[in-house]
Amino acid sequence: MDDRFRKPEGEIGIATLREMNEHHRPLSEWALSNLPNITPDSILDIGCGGGMMISLLHKKYDDALIAGIDISETAVRFARETNKKLIDEGKCKIDVASVEDIPSDEFSFDLVISCESYFFWQDLIKGMEEACRVVAFGGHIVIVSEAYPHPDFDAVNKEHSEMYGMKLRSNDYMKALIGSFGFEVDVITVEEKNWVMFVGKKTALSSF
């Protein structure tokens, strides 16, 4: 299994992170353009990879404090270099951490976002529970994926899943999972591209 996208490491990992920053930009820009009209003060990017999404988030929400986490030390170093100015200004913090054990208090972030990441999580339910735990009441969680189960894309999705160890879930499953933690969830797709984003607003307080 090719693990370079789940956990980039070494020189190959650096090349992969550069590729990811470029390849995922259109998806990330689309996702940010479809966010509700919000002005978050604090943001968490889960699986921040090469740090491109953090840069886009700062461009959209320049007053927000932005945190990023990734399980890859190589990715964290690269993302820190990508966002060095923001870090030096005290507007950004990027650390090695897993979605299953986010080092933040409950209700810490107005916006939690994860792009091209959920299908690599070791324990999807635990990871989603953690991601939802740190969202402030009235805040939002956004899960973005370049692929979702769809008959027109079954062949390529199966190939990528086997090659990279991805575990795609149906849109109905993801909506129900996020909703189970006290969120009202909208699903937005670009069917011809097989893109999807789940936008959840925390409307109830759950017991974690």
CORMO-V44885 format. One record per residue. N is the residue number from 1. PHI is phi in whole degrees, -180 to 180 (none if undefined). D_FIRST is the distance of its C-alpha to the first C-alpha in Angstrom with 1 decimal. Layout:
n=N phi=PHI d_first=D_FIRST
n=N phi=PHI d_first=D_FIRST
This chain:
n=1 phi=none d_first=0.0
n=2 phi=-81 d_first=3.8
n=3 phi=-100 d_first=6.0
n=4 phi=-70 d_first=9.2
n=5 phi=-87 d_first=10.6
n=6 phi=-70 d_first=10.5
n=7 phi=-146 d_first=11.9
n=8 phi=-62 d_first=13.1
n=9 phi=-143 d_first=14.6
n=10 phi=66 d_first=17.0
n=11 phi=-65 d_first=18.2
n=12 phi=-64 d_first=15.0
n=13 phi=-63 d_first=14.9
n=14 phi=-63 d_first=18.5
n=15 phi=-62 d_first=18.0
n=16 phi=-65 d_first=15.4
n=17 phi=-64 d_first=17.9
n=18 phi=-62 d_first=20.6
n=19 phi=-63 d_first=18.8
n=20 phi=-64 d_first=18.2
n=21 phi=-58 d_first=21.8
n=22 phi=-78 d_first=23.0
n=23 phi=-67 d_first=20.8
n=24 phi=-87 d_first=21.3
n=25 phi=-59 d_first=25.0
n=26 phi=-59 d_first=26.4
n=27 phi=-63 d_first=24.6
n=28 phi=-66 d_first=25.8
n=29 phi=-65 d_first=29.3
n=30 phi=-61 d_first=29.5
n=31 phi=-60 d_first=28.6
n=32 phi=-65 d_first=31.1
n=33 phi=-71 d_first=33.7
n=34 phi=-105 d_first=33.5
n=35 phi=-72 d_first=34.0
n=36 phi=-65 d_first=37.3
n=37 phi=-77 d_first=40.3
n=38 phi=-128 d_first=39.5
n=39 phi=-132 d_first=40.3
n=40 phi=-68 d_first=38.0
n=41 phi=-89 d_first=39.2
n=42 phi=-139 d_first=35.9
n=43 phi=-135 d_first=32.3
n=44 phi=-122 d_first=28.9
n=45 phi=-106 d_first=25.7
n=46 phi=-91 d_first=22.7
n=47 phi=71 d_first=19.4
n=48 phi=-70 d_first=21.6
n=49 phi=55 d_first=19.1
n=50 phi=-81 d_first=21.2
n=51 phi=91 d_first=24.4
n=52 phi=-63 d_first=25.4
n=53 phi=-62 d_first=26.0
n=54 phi=-60 d_first=28.2
n=55 phi=-62 d_first=30.3
n=56 phi=-67 d_first=30.7
n=57 phi=-62 d_first=31.7
n=58 phi=-65 d_first=34.3
n=59 phi=-62 d_first=35.7
n=60 phi=-82 d_first=36.2
n=61 phi=-126 d_first=37.3
n=62 phi=-72 d_first=38.8
n=63 phi=-94 d_first=40.7
n=64 phi=-80 d_first=37.8
n=65 phi=-87 d_first=36.2
n=66 phi=-119 d_first=32.4
n=67 phi=-113 d_first=29.9
n=68 phi=-133 d_first=26.2
n=69 phi=-134 d_first=23.5
n=70 phi=-156 d_first=19.9
n=71 phi=-79 d_first=17.7
n=72 phi=-95 d_first=17.0
n=73 phi=-64 d_first=20.0
n=74 phi=-62 d_first=19.2
n=75 phi=-63 d_first=19.3
n=76 phi=-63 d_first=22.5
n=77 phi=-61 d_first=24.1
n=78 phi=-65 d_first=23.3
n=79 phi=-64 d_first=24.6
n=80 phi=-66 d_first=27.6
n=81 phi=-66 d_first=28.4
n=82 phi=-61 d_first=28.1
n=83 phi=-117 d_first=30.5
n=84 phi=-58 d_first=32.6
n=85 phi=-61 d_first=35.9
n=86 phi=-64 d_first=35.2
n=87 phi=-65 d_first=34.3
n=88 phi=-62 d_first=37.5
n=89 phi=-85 d_first=39.5
n=90 phi=77 d_first=38.3
n=91 phi=-100 d_first=36.8
n=92 phi=-150 d_first=33.2
n=93 phi=-141 d_first=31.2
n=94 phi=-128 d_first=27.5
n=95 phi=-135 d_first=26.0
n=96 phi=-79 d_first=22.9
n=97 phi=-167 d_first=22.6
n=98 phi=-103 d_first=20.5
n=99 phi=-62 d_first=21.6
n=100 phi=-74 d_first=22.2
n=101 phi=-150 d_first=24.8
n=102 phi=-76 d_first=26.4
n=103 phi=-82 d_first=29.2
n=104 phi=-143 d_first=31.8
n=105 phi=-74 d_first=34.8
n=106 phi=-58 d_first=35.2
n=107 phi=64 d_first=36.4
n=108 phi=-80 d_first=35.5
n=109 phi=-128 d_first=34.3
n=110 phi=-75 d_first=35.9
n=111 phi=-140 d_first=32.7
n=112 phi=-118 d_first=29.1
n=113 phi=-132 d_first=26.5
n=114 phi=-142 d_first=22.7
n=115 phi=-116 d_first=21.2
n=116 phi=58 d_first=17.6
n=117 phi=-138 d_first=16.6
n=118 phi=-56 d_first=17.6
n=119 phi=-74 d_first=14.5
n=120 phi=-103 d_first=12.5
n=121 phi=-63 d_first=15.4
n=122 phi=-63 d_first=15.0
n=123 phi=-132 d_first=18.3
n=124 phi=-61 d_first=19.4
n=125 phi=-66 d_first=23.0
n=126 phi=-64 d_first=23.6
n=127 phi=-62 d_first=22.1
n=128 phi=-69 d_first=24.4
n=129 phi=-60 d_first=27.2
n=130 phi=-65 d_first=26.9
n=131 phi=-61 d_first=26.6
n=132 phi=-72 d_first=29.7
n=133 phi=-58 d_first=31.6
n=134 phi=-89 d_first=31.9
n=135 phi=-81 d_first=33.3
n=136 phi=-68 d_first=37.0
n=137 phi=-60 d_first=39.3
n=138 phi=88 d_first=39.7
n=139 phi=-85 d_first=36.6
n=140 phi=-129 d_first=33.5
n=141 phi=-118 d_first=29.8
n=142 phi=-132 d_first=27.8
n=143 phi=-114 d_first=24.2
n=144 phi=-120 d_first=23.0
n=145 phi=-141 d_first=20.1
n=146 phi=-80 d_first=19.5
n=147 phi=-152 d_first=18.7
n=148 phi=-149 d_first=20.1
n=149 phi=-58 d_first=20.5
n=150 phi=-157 d_first=23.1
n=151 phi=-53 d_first=24.1
n=152 phi=-68 d_first=24.3
n=153 phi=-121 d_first=20.7
n=154 phi=-57 d_first=19.1
n=155 phi=-65 d_first=17.5
n=156 phi=-69 d_first=15.9
n=157 phi=-65 d_first=14.9
n=158 phi=-64 d_first=13.3
n=159 phi=-61 d_first=11.4
n=160 phi=-68 d_first=10.2
n=161 phi=-63 d_first=9.6
n=162 phi=-71 d_first=7.3
n=163 phi=-73 d_first=5.5
n=164 phi=-110 d_first=5.7
n=165 phi=76 d_first=6.6
n=166 phi=-77 d_first=10.1
n=167 phi=-125 d_first=13.1
n=168 phi=-75 d_first=16.0
n=169 phi=-121 d_first=19.5
n=170 phi=-65 d_first=22.7
n=171 phi=-62 d_first=25.2
n=172 phi=-64 d_first=27.7
n=173 phi=-64 d_first=25.5
n=174 phi=-64 d_first=24.8
n=175 phi=-63 d_first=28.5
n=176 phi=-67 d_first=29.6
n=177 phi=-63 d_first=27.3
n=178 phi=-63 d_first=28.6
n=179 phi=-63 d_first=32.0
n=180 phi=-68 d_first=32.1
n=181 phi=-102 d_first=32.3
n=182 phi=93 d_first=35.5
n=183 phi=-119 d_first=34.5
n=184 phi=-90 d_first=35.8
n=185 phi=-121 d_first=32.9
n=186 phi=-107 d_first=33.0
n=187 phi=-116 d_first=30.2
n=188 phi=-120 d_first=30.3
n=189 phi=-130 d_first=28.4
n=190 phi=-118 d_first=28.4
n=191 phi=-61 d_first=27.9
n=192 phi=-70 d_first=27.8
n=193 phi=-105 d_first=24.9
n=194 phi=68 d_first=23.1
n=195 phi=-90 d_first=23.7
n=196 phi=-148 d_first=24.7
n=197 phi=-140 d_first=26.2
n=198 phi=-110 d_first=27.6
n=199 phi=-115 d_first=30.7
n=200 phi=-112 d_first=32.1
n=201 phi=-111 d_first=35.5
n=202 phi=-74 d_first=36.3
n=203 phi=-117 d_first=39.5
n=204 phi=-141 d_first=39.7
n=205 phi=-92 d_first=39.4
n=206 phi=-100 d_first=36.9
n=207 phi=-99 d_first=37.1
n=208 phi=-98 d_first=33.8
